[in-house]
Amino acid sequence: MGVERKGQLIMLVRPGHMSAECMAAINRQLEYMIKSGLWIQRWSGDLPPHPGDDD
């Protein structure tokens, strides 16, 4: 599950559900996406939206 904070995207994974190799591969892919401009944070306001904000 991804959790966004200003300037960060934190992936939450249950202990034992991801190998170190998988984690390293995902981190490399995320780094590539950020450096190439494929992932940007864009939302209205200063903070990311939270589930239930539309209610």
N, C-alpha and C positions, 0 to 999 in steps of 0.2 A: 504494500500500500504506500502510495506517495503522499507526503505531507509537505506543502509549500510554506516557506517563510520568505520574507523579503531577501532576495539574493541566494536562496538555498532551495534545494529539493531534497528531502530526506526520505529514503526508502526504509520502511519498517518491515522487518522480516522476523518471523518467529524463530527462536533459537533452534538449530538443528534442521531447518527447512531449506537451507541454501548452503552449498559448499563454498569454501574459500575461493575456488577457481571460478565458480559462477559469479560470485560477488565481484571479483576482479574484472571479469569480462563485462559485467553490467557497468561498473565504474568507468572502464575504458570507453564504452559506447556512450555513456552520458557525457564524459569529457569531450569526446569527438563532437557530439551534438551541440554542446555549448560553444566550443571553439569555432565551429562552422556556422553558427547562427541558426541552427535548426530548432533550438529550444530557447525560448525567451519567456520572461515573465511579463505578462501584460494583463492587468485587471484595473478596474476603476477604483480609485481611492489608493490609500497607502498600503493596505493589507490585502492578502489574498482572500477570496470569498470562502466562506465556511459552509458546510452542508447545513441546510435548514434556513439559510439567510433569506431565501425566496419566500418562505412561509409567512 
